[in-house]
Amino acid sequence: MGNRNYPLYETTVFEDFRIMTENVAKKYPDRVAISYKKNPRDKDTVKVTYLGARDYIRNIGTELIYMGCRDKHVALIGESSYEWICSYFSLMSIGAVVVPIDISLPIDEIASILNTAECEFLIFSMTLGSKIDELREKVPRLNVFICMSESQSQMENVHKLSDIEVRGSERYKSGDNSYYDYKIDTERLATIVFTSGTTGKGKGVMLSQKNIVTDMTQGMYNFAITPKTMNVLPPHHTFGSTVNFVGHYAQGSEIYISSGLKYIANEMKEQQPTHLILVPLFVENMYKKIWSNAEKSGKDKTLRKMIKLSNFLRKFGIDLRRKLFKSILDSFGGKLELIICGGASLNQDIIDTFDAIGITLLNGYGITECSPLISCNRNKYQKKGSVGVPIVGELVKIKDPDENGEGEICVKGPNVMLGYYKDPEATAAAFDEEGYFKTGDYGKLDEEGWLYITGRMKNIIILSNGKNVYPEEIENEISRIYGVSEVIVYAGESNVQKDKEVIVAEIFPDFEALKAKGIEDVQSYFEDEIKKVNSRMVSYKAVKMVKIRYEEFKKNTSKKILRYAIEKNID
């Protein structure tokens, strides 16, 4: 395929997590690995070098081995932090099975995951601290509790990670070499990641170190990574943990850990990241911020003219983007040049706008079961509408394609999961007769091997005439309408009109933006605008009903809308 002819970027190849942390410490001992603030309002930023992080990881691992942690299932629950990352790397390096869990889940769901995953150790942040006694009762198998937080209150029978690190350091200095003596089997179970499904209950995805390591060593051939990133994604999610933590740590990038959503804007200006790893919602919000700020200042027409001028000049090799759009770029820190976005296809208008102002936006595609990266556009090789080319060493096929070449995206390669934990039936159903993992996503490959996403199989609306309607396609069109904050398209359910097919667009508007434009009758406005959208599509895809909602859609921690939580009744 044509995609194999594109030059690869240099990358760091490693076999397992311990080798990764050792190699990068030797190569960049004094380079900043991880930076963060102990308190969001602090002026000073804590900076930890790669050598310092390696020692911390090794010391924790040495003591955890002494405590009997090896081969045990260990839950890791907390916000993104230096301690979370190092605990994750350390557990991987000593042969434990890591179970990262979303800290925002209700306590009963956390307990259910802990029981299902058979966890005996729990490493947690103080956010979970008040619920520890409850977890002791609900999860009898748990017998070792370790708090990552420095400000840990005096909880009974709870170890402090800082104390474990100190004891591990002393033990290593006294000649305990157990951390390095252990031979890591990269093909055995290393982590169980419970998916936060948008269409129903998640499953426990089993990944090996080989899955994760090959996904990153082979995936990073696709990118020219810049010196500093800022982490804003939840750590339990594979996109955040694998691509951001593992991928960028291995390449020697500085990872600044954001203090939280409400601090991101200020931290961007202060920390000046050169690239970001984001999901679509974050990118869409940045895009809206650009245009809303321009409209509020009355400069939206000027901005459009500047974009046209900039694009025209670039045709002749004249690139003035960093000067023309300096004020916009400064609002993102002034040094941002690359955004890698995964999770879903982005509207091409968004990609084009970022490119026009001087930020390369690479849209990619991944799924937890594939560790997660499957494909991505590249710094200098991109195609409009595509989610890029498959990573090196991976096979992608389209199963049962229709007349347009669209079918289910299936993946085969060393990054594909071992299976679903304690669910052999679901595991068997997830693979086809040729051993390809069935992603549940619809898409197509072009003649050069570039991948395009059409939509999610579970979301497809199948009409009575047999036609398939992909909601994501219509949502992308509607999202371009001024004043749309969020939109979901679905088949309306009715007890009264049982034989009538109704495609519904449910919209959460940007009421403030609409008010600024003098739009008061929101319902009529969107009905008129969606008529224009309908005119651009084949008739069977036409939206028949517009519903206005007055609060945001419910989302998971990866900022994906929970489609199963939407009330679809139209009576």
Wavefront OBJ file of the C-alpha trace (Angstrom):
o trace
v 0.000 0.000 0.000
v 1.002 3.566 -0.600
v 1.092 4.371 3.099
v 4.133 2.149 3.604
v 6.199 4.401 1.359
v 6.001 7.441 3.574
v 9.271 8.077 5.440
v 9.195 7.138 9.106
v 10.305 9.465 11.874
v 13.008 8.477 14.353
v 11.718 6.828 17.497
v 12.996 5.059 20.610
v 12.415 1.300 20.508
v 12.121 -0.567 23.814
v 10.971 -4.038 24.911
v 9.262 -3.391 28.238
v 8.503 -0.685 30.775
v 11.626 -1.216 32.866
v 13.883 -0.982 29.826
v 11.987 2.155 28.766
v 12.575 3.974 32.052
v 16.218 2.848 32.179
v 17.019 3.811 28.587
v 15.547 7.288 28.750
v 17.266 7.953 32.112
v 20.628 7.059 30.573
v 20.004 9.085 27.422
v 18.517 12.208 29.067
v 19.487 12.044 32.783
v 19.157 15.785 33.438
v 16.222 16.509 31.125
v 12.865 17.281 32.786
v 10.598 14.237 32.537
v 7.536 15.267 34.547
v 6.501 18.653 35.887
v 3.516 19.658 38.002
v 2.277 21.950 40.745
v 1.708 20.735 44.272
v -1.057 23.313 44.500
v -2.761 24.769 41.398
v -2.207 28.299 42.710
v 1.509 27.824 43.330
v 3.860 30.029 41.330
v 6.598 27.414 41.299
v 6.480 24.261 39.200
v 8.027 21.024 40.481
v 10.355 19.554 37.861
v 11.578 15.958 38.039
v 14.394 14.760 35.787
v 14.410 11.445 33.961
v 17.117 10.165 36.290
v 15.155 11.283 39.358
v 11.969 9.641 38.063
v 13.849 6.398 37.297
v 15.164 6.223 40.857
v 11.716 6.923 42.292
v 10.131 4.204 40.107
v 12.857 1.690 41.037
v 12.609 2.434 44.769
v 8.827 1.989 44.806
v 9.160 -1.248 42.867
v 11.813 -2.630 45.202
v 9.636 -2.123 48.287
v 6.459 -3.357 46.585
v 8.242 -6.600 45.702
v 9.205 -6.987 49.372
v 5.530 -6.413 50.298
v 4.473 -9.289 48.057
v 3.035 -7.218 45.218
v 4.563 -9.226 42.377
v 1.961 -11.154 40.308
v -0.849 -9.523 42.296
v -3.706 -7.525 40.771
v -3.243 -3.912 41.846
v -5.882 -1.211 41.446
v -4.621 2.288 40.692
v -7.183 5.013 41.385
v -6.553 8.741 41.301
v -6.139 11.892 39.278
v -3.190 12.363 36.932
v -0.121 12.938 39.070
v 3.592 12.277 39.267
v 2.825 9.543 41.802
v 0.213 7.933 39.537
v 2.565 7.766 36.543
v 5.485 6.414 38.560
v 3.292 3.859 40.337
v 1.994 2.681 36.955
v 5.509 2.340 35.516
v 6.763 0.651 38.673
v 3.966 -1.925 38.807
v 4.560 -2.755 35.157
v 8.268 -3.211 35.884
v 7.796 -5.750 38.692
v 5.262 -8.084 37.117
v 2.088 -6.879 38.835
v -1.224 -6.631 36.951
v -2.337 -3.004 36.935
v -6.052 -2.184 37.066
v -6.516 1.567 36.398
v -9.943 2.748 37.566
v -11.876 5.947 36.918
v -11.917 7.836 40.217
v -15.168 9.613 39.310
v -17.174 6.362 39.293
v -19.715 5.734 42.073
v -18.283 3.701 44.942
v -20.453 0.661 44.104
v -19.073 0.572 40.552
v -15.510 0.889 41.829
v -16.152 -1.983 44.244
v -17.658 -4.082 41.452
v -14.569 -3.587 39.267
v -12.233 -4.356 42.165
v -14.098 -7.610 42.854
v -14.301 -8.577 39.191
v -10.593 -7.893 38.642
v -9.650 -9.737 41.871
v -7.543 -6.867 43.205
v -5.547 -7.424 46.420
v -3.604 -4.131 46.493
v -5.069 -0.635 46.146
v -2.988 2.473 45.377
v -5.159 5.569 45.642
v -5.259 9.355 45.972
v -6.838 11.216 48.872
v -9.890 11.985 46.720
v -10.878 8.385 47.391
v -9.674 8.484 50.989
v -13.062 8.964 52.667
v -14.408 5.860 50.943
v -11.635 3.450 51.924
v -13.520 1.975 54.885
v -16.510 1.352 52.620
v -14.277 -0.412 50.084
v -12.798 -2.595 52.827
v -16.301 -3.927 53.490
v -17.368 -4.276 49.872
v -14.100 -5.833 48.607
v -12.896 -8.413 51.168
v -10.024 -9.534 48.929
v -8.299 -6.129 49.311
v -5.644 -6.341 52.013
v -3.021 -3.671 51.205
v -3.887 0.028 50.915
v -1.366 2.623 49.712
v -2.092 6.355 49.565
v -0.298 8.393 46.894
v -1.089 11.785 48.431
v 1.506 13.657 50.481
v -1.287 15.205 52.533
v -2.608 11.826 53.626
v -4.599 11.929 56.821
v -3.906 9.327 59.449
v -5.933 6.416 58.120
v -5.765 3.080 59.860
v -3.785 0.326 58.125
v -2.858 2.519 55.178
v 0.695 2.852 53.845
v 2.045 6.110 52.442
v 3.662 5.872 49.018
v 6.342 8.314 50.167
v 7.281 5.927 53.000
v 7.364 3.001 50.579
v 9.733 4.944 48.311
v 12.073 5.731 51.241
v 12.131 2.109 52.428
v 12.684 0.912 48.861
v 15.599 3.294 48.440
v 17.236 2.006 51.621
v 16.623 -1.572 50.588
v 18.185 -1.002 47.134
v 21.222 0.763 48.614
v 21.678 -2.184 50.970
v 22.057 -4.539 48.019
v 18.471 -5.616 47.227
v 18.503 -6.038 43.438
v 15.110 -7.762 43.137
v 13.761 -4.957 40.915
v 16.351 -5.682 38.225
v 16.619 -9.442 38.727
v 13.035 -10.117 37.695
v 12.614 -11.175 34.051
v 9.541 -9.537 32.545
v 7.346 -11.726 30.340
v 6.036 -9.158 27.868
v 3.318 -11.475 26.533
v 1.560 -12.224 29.823
v -1.316 -10.172 31.259
v -0.044 -6.766 32.427
v -3.134 -4.581 32.811
v -6.924 -4.834 32.839
v -8.587 -1.685 31.513
v -12.311 -1.389 32.046
v -13.860 0.493 29.163
v -16.285 3.321 29.821
v -18.691 2.451 27.064
v -20.964 5.137 25.587
v -23.609 2.618 24.582
v -23.687 0.384 27.658
v -21.669 -1.393 30.342
v -17.919 -1.570 29.786
v -15.711 -4.718 29.729
v -12.313 -5.544 31.192
v -9.782 -5.340 28.352
v -6.693 -7.489 28.961
v -3.453 -6.012 27.611
v 0.111 -7.269 27.790
v 3.263 -5.156 27.894
v 3.915 -6.313 24.346
v 0.537 -4.878 23.300
v 1.287 -1.453 24.798
v 4.989 -1.304 23.965
v 4.570 -2.281 20.304
v 1.650 0.110 19.933
v 3.885 2.968 21.048
v 7.199 1.963 19.493
v 5.483 1.327 16.161
v 2.980 4.149 16.521
v 5.594 6.776 17.306
v 7.189 6.223 13.899
v 4.240 8.277 12.630
v 4.964 11.450 14.612
v 7.631 14.066 14.938
v 7.154 14.745 18.649
v 7.906 18.188 20.067
v 9.714 18.880 23.390
v 6.828 19.517 25.810
v 3.271 18.294 26.213
v 0.608 19.054 28.798
v -1.509 16.192 30.072
v -5.226 16.945 30.438
v -6.685 13.450 29.905
v -7.706 11.041 32.691
v -4.907 8.571 33.514
v -7.076 5.444 33.573
v -7.923 5.850 29.898
v -5.537 4.161 27.438
v -5.281 7.221 25.206
v -4.034 9.256 28.152
v -1.851 6.595 29.775
v -0.381 4.944 26.669
v -0.004 7.763 24.154
v 0.690 10.593 26.584
v 2.555 8.903 29.425
v 4.274 5.953 27.749
v 4.756 7.344 24.251
v 6.061 10.750 25.250
v 8.054 9.578 28.260
v 9.893 7.109 26.019
v 10.738 9.895 23.541
v 12.177 12.202 26.184
v 9.422 14.841 26.107
v 8.573 16.874 29.194
v 5.087 15.974 30.465
v 3.405 18.759 32.433
v 0.477 17.408 34.448
v -2.442 19.824 34.416
v -4.045 20.668 37.763
v -7.540 20.241 36.323
v -10.025 21.524 33.752
v -10.622 24.922 35.340
v -6.885 25.675 35.323
v -6.115 24.622 31.750
v -6.437 28.061 30.115
v -4.022 29.710 32.562
v -1.657 26.735 32.555
v -1.453 26.798 28.760
v -0.237 30.401 28.885
v 2.161 29.725 31.743
v 3.596 26.334 30.761
v 3.712 26.970 26.980
v 3.346 23.385 25.733
v 4.522 22.673 22.210
v 2.027 19.876 21.601
v -1.105 18.382 23.153
v -2.840 14.993 23.198
v -6.596 15.600 23.204
v -10.000 14.091 22.556
v -12.414 15.824 20.125
v -14.393 17.730 22.757
v -11.309 19.626 23.935
v -10.379 20.504 20.358
v -13.926 21.590 19.546
v -13.952 23.852 22.610
v -10.653 25.440 21.565
v -12.089 26.029 18.087
v -15.229 27.626 19.532
v -13.110 29.802 21.813
v -11.200 31.174 18.807
v -14.358 32.205 16.987
v -16.349 33.361 20.017
v -13.490 35.656 21.060
v -13.303 37.016 17.511
v -17.052 37.621 17.394
v -17.128 39.309 20.822
v -14.429 41.736 19.702
v -16.062 42.277 16.296
v -13.062 40.792 14.480
v -14.590 37.619 13.047
v -14.760 39.027 9.495
v -11.155 40.229 9.799
v -10.084 36.785 11.009
v -11.694 35.109 7.985
v -9.900 37.540 5.646
v -6.575 36.895 7.408
v -7.042 33.131 7.072
v -7.709 33.505 3.340
v -4.653 35.744 2.960
v -2.461 33.357 4.954
v -3.550 30.327 2.917
v -2.952 32.269 -0.317
v 0.578 33.291 0.690
v 1.468 29.737 1.729
v 0.849 28.602 -1.842
v 3.922 30.678 -2.748
v 6.019 29.433 0.173
v 5.367 32.476 2.373
v 4.356 31.421 5.888
v 3.325 34.304 8.156
v 0.991 32.361 10.441
v 2.953 32.831 13.658
v 2.864 36.618 13.090
v -0.640 37.041 11.661
v -2.291 34.976 14.399
v 0.046 35.771 17.292
v -2.743 36.894 19.639
v -4.648 33.608 19.142
v -1.506 31.505 19.520
v -0.535 33.440 22.653
v -3.856 32.450 24.253
v -2.632 28.833 23.937
v 0.819 29.644 25.320
v 2.464 30.908 22.154
v 4.487 27.772 21.411
v 1.757 25.258 20.555
v 2.446 23.759 17.140
v 0.907 20.273 17.209
v -2.285 18.642 18.499
v -2.840 14.890 18.230
v -6.532 14.107 18.585
v -8.103 10.678 18.952
v -11.442 9.183 19.833
v -13.620 10.226 16.890
v -13.425 11.953 13.524
v -13.123 15.722 13.610
v -14.980 18.165 11.411
v -12.631 19.168 8.581
v -13.415 22.864 9.194
v -11.779 22.555 12.604
v -8.652 20.902 11.189
v -8.392 23.536 8.441
v -8.815 26.438 10.884
v -6.049 25.195 13.181
v -3.781 24.618 10.210
v -4.507 28.118 8.928
v -3.445 29.767 12.207
v -0.263 27.703 12.598
v -1.192 24.591 14.608
v -0.986 21.173 12.957
v -3.958 19.062 14.014
v -3.489 15.337 13.480
v -6.708 13.363 13.685
v -6.229 9.725 14.625
v -8.187 6.641 15.534
v -7.909 4.159 18.338
v -9.785 1.846 20.647
v -8.885 0.433 24.054
v -8.745 -3.124 22.692
v -5.915 -2.039 20.362
v -3.796 -0.450 23.134
v -5.251 2.018 21.745
v -3.654 3.534 18.636
v -4.733 2.100 15.275
v -4.019 4.901 12.814
v -3.146 8.568 12.644
v -2.434 11.324 10.192
v 1.178 12.422 10.151
v 3.009 15.721 10.486
v 3.642 16.087 6.765
v 1.332 13.428 5.323
v -2.368 14.038 5.762
v -5.591 13.487 3.866
v -8.758 15.477 4.393
v -11.445 13.471 6.141
v -9.087 10.607 6.973
v -7.942 9.358 10.383
v -4.584 8.498 8.846
v -2.642 5.393 7.970
v -2.407 2.264 10.147
v 0.629 2.090 12.424
v 3.649 0.032 11.410
v 3.229 -3.731 11.846
v -0.561 -3.645 11.920
v -3.103 -5.027 9.442
v -6.428 -3.285 8.864
v -9.253 -4.633 6.700
v -12.834 -3.668 5.970
v -15.176 -6.586 6.651
v -18.168 -7.107 4.362
v -17.868 -3.790 2.510
v -20.938 -2.347 0.781
v -21.084 -0.757 -2.685
v -19.236 2.281 -1.306
v -16.432 0.180 0.172
v -17.743 0.797 3.705
v -17.879 -1.949 6.302
v -16.669 -2.886 9.748
v -13.076 -1.904 10.544
v -11.083 -4.947 11.679
v -7.544 -4.953 13.079
v -4.818 -7.568 13.462
v -1.412 -7.042 15.025
v 0.743 -7.193 18.169
v -1.189 -4.259 19.688
v -4.497 -6.158 19.776
v -5.700 -7.253 23.232
v -5.408 -10.677 24.819
v -9.180 -10.732 25.354
v -11.851 -9.656 27.855
v -11.231 -10.577 31.486
v -13.325 -13.521 32.691
v -15.536 -13.252 29.594
v -14.584 -15.933 27.043
v -17.855 -15.552 25.136
v -17.339 -11.833 24.541
v -13.706 -12.514 23.605
v -14.679 -15.130 21.015
v -17.344 -12.832 19.563
v -14.825 -9.982 19.235
v -12.676 -11.769 16.629
v -13.521 -12.986 13.146
v -12.531 -16.275 11.519
v -9.161 -14.816 10.387
v -8.214 -13.608 13.876
v -8.994 -9.941 13.233
v -10.452 -7.888 16.054
v -13.826 -6.413 15.115
v -13.807 -2.784 16.284
v -17.533 -2.169 15.954
v -16.744 0.941 13.882
v -17.716 1.440 10.258
v -15.303 2.896 7.738
v -13.342 2.421 4.530
v -9.791 2.279 3.166
v -8.797 4.181 0.037
v -6.474 2.838 -2.649
v -3.407 4.148 -0.762
v -4.382 2.604 2.568
v -5.755 5.702 4.291
v -8.524 4.975 6.771
v -11.845 6.841 6.970
v -14.372 6.486 9.815
v -18.063 6.472 8.946
v -19.622 5.755 12.335
v -20.225 3.334 15.159
v -22.112 0.121 14.351
v -24.157 0.395 17.543
v -25.223 3.888 16.559
v -26.307 3.082 12.991
v -29.912 3.831 12.171
v -31.275 1.106 9.880
v -34.328 2.317 7.968
v -37.213 0.132 6.848
v -35.941 0.316 3.246
v -32.641 -1.220 4.351
v -30.662 2.004 4.094
v -28.071 2.725 6.763
v -27.846 6.178 8.307
v -24.652 7.042 10.175
v -25.531 9.594 12.891
v -21.940 10.858 13.107
v -22.048 12.011 9.477
v -25.138 14.156 10.120
v -23.786 15.344 13.488
v -20.637 16.639 11.792
v -22.768 18.694 9.406
v -25.029 20.061 12.136
v -22.067 20.928 14.384
v -21.004 23.498 11.769
v -24.193 25.505 12.366
v -23.588 28.659 14.362
v -24.684 28.279 17.956
v -24.459 24.479 18.236
v -22.630 23.461 21.376
v -23.418 19.711 21.284
v -25.582 17.552 19.039
v -26.658 13.914 18.909
v -28.654 12.331 16.074
v -30.769 9.236 16.673
v -33.931 7.406 15.622
v -36.836 8.762 17.662
v -38.916 6.232 19.556
v -42.700 6.618 19.603
v -45.614 4.637 20.992
v -48.030 6.660 18.879
v -46.198 6.669 15.526
v -44.888 3.109 15.524
v -44.599 2.803 11.759
v -43.121 6.234 11.193
v -39.348 6.661 10.985
v -38.187 9.868 12.612
v -34.556 10.957 12.565
v -34.058 13.363 15.460
v -31.348 15.949 16.002
v -31.108 16.816 19.682
v -29.150 20.015 20.185
v -27.634 21.676 23.231
v -27.207 25.259 22.002
v -24.682 27.901 22.941
v -27.406 30.179 24.253
v -24.989 33.007 25.004
v -23.683 33.061 21.419
v -27.202 32.979 19.983
v -28.295 35.833 22.245
v -25.320 37.896 21.099
v -26.543 37.456 17.519
v -30.066 38.509 18.463
v -31.522 35.009 17.947
v -34.402 34.564 20.393
v -36.538 31.848 18.779
v -33.947 29.089 19.089
v -36.266 26.295 17.927
v -37.211 28.038 14.672
v -33.627 29.075 14.014
v -32.285 25.529 14.200
v -35.206 24.090 12.241
v -34.415 26.524 9.400
v -30.691 25.758 9.547
v -31.223 22.000 9.537
v -33.423 22.345 6.447
v -30.281 23.651 4.742
v -28.337 20.620 6.009
v -31.060 18.286 4.723
v -30.843 19.887 1.279
v -27.177 18.857 1.032
v -27.860 15.181 1.791
v -29.831 12.351 0.203
v -33.469 12.410 1.250
v -33.433 9.305 3.465
v -30.842 10.956 5.765
v -33.011 14.022 6.368
v -33.563 15.122 9.966
v -37.313 15.192 10.632
v -37.340 16.595 14.164
v -35.256 19.085 16.131
v -35.183 18.842 19.931
v -33.637 21.587 22.041
v -32.150 20.629 25.388
v -31.202 22.998 28.179
v -28.317 21.125 29.762
v -25.223 19.360 28.478
v -25.389 15.706 27.473
v -24.146 13.282 30.100
v -20.552 12.233 29.359
v -17.941 9.770 30.530
v -14.566 10.954 31.820
v -13.135 10.817 28.306
v -15.687 13.501 27.416
v -17.672 11.224 25.120
v -21.441 11.624 25.182
v -23.223 8.653 26.729
v -25.685 7.815 23.985
v -27.421 5.125 26.034
v -28.392 7.756 28.623
v -30.378 9.845 26.102
v -34.169 9.795 26.332
v -35.256 9.053 22.754
v -39.016 9.174 23.194
v -40.625 11.804 20.932
v -44.251 11.612 22.054
l 1 2 3 4 5 6 7 8 9 10 11 12 13 14 15 16 17 18 19 20 21 22 23 24 25 26 27 28 29 30 31 32 33 34 35 36 37 38 39 40 41 42 43 44 45 46 47 48 49 50 51 52 53 54 55 56 57 58 59 60 61 62 63 64 65 66 67 68 69 70 71 72 73 74 75 76 77 78 79 80 81 82 83 84 85 86 87 88 89 90 91 92 93 94 95 96 97 98 99 100 101 102 103 104 105 106 107 108 109 110 111 112 113 114 115 116 117 118 119 120 121 122 123 124 125 126 127 128 129 130 131 132 133 134 135 136 137 138 139 140 141 142 143 144 145 146 147 148 149 150 151 152 153 154 155 156 157 158 159 160 161 162 163 164 165 166 167 168 169 170 171 172 173 174 175 176 177 178 179 180 181 182 183 184 185 186 187 188 189 190 191 192 193 194 195 196 197 198 199 200 201 202 203 204 205 206 207 208 209 210 211 212 213 214 215 216 217 218 219 220 221 222 223 224 225 226 227 228 229 230 231 232 233 234 235 236 237 238 239 240 241 242 243 244 245 246 247 248 249 250 251 252 253 254 255 256 257 258 259 260 261 262 263 264 265 266 267 268 269 270 271 272 273 274 275 276 277 278 279 280 281 282 283 284 285 286 287 288 289 290 291 292 293 294 295 296 297 298 299 300 301 302 303 304 305 306 307 308 309 310 311 312 313 314 315 316 317 318 319 320 321 322 323 324 325 326 327 328 329 330 331 332 333 334 335 336 337 338 339 340 341 342 343 344 345 346 347 348 349 350 351 352 353 354 355 356 357 358 359 360 361 362 363 364 365 366 367 368 369 370 371 372 373 374 375 376 377 378 379 380 381 382 383 384 385 386 387 388 389 390 391 392 393 394 395 396 397 398 399 400 401 402 403 404 405 406 407 408 409 410 411 412 413 414 415 416 417 418 419 420 421 422 423 424 425 426 427 428 429 430 431 432 433 434 435 436 437 438 439 440 441 442 443 444 445 446 447 448 449 450 451 452 453 454 455 456 457 458 459 460 461 462 463 464 465 466 467 468 469 470 471 472 473 474 475 476 477 478 479 480 481 482 483 484 485 486 487 488 489 490 491 492 493 494 495 496 497 498 499 500 501 502 503 504 505 506 507 508 509 510 511 512 513 514 515 516 517 518 519 520 521 522 523 524 525 526 527 528 529 530 531 532 533 534 535 536 537 538 539 540 541 542 543 544 545 546 547 548 549 550 551 552 553 554 555 556 557 558 559 560 561 562 563 564 565 566 567 568 569 570 571
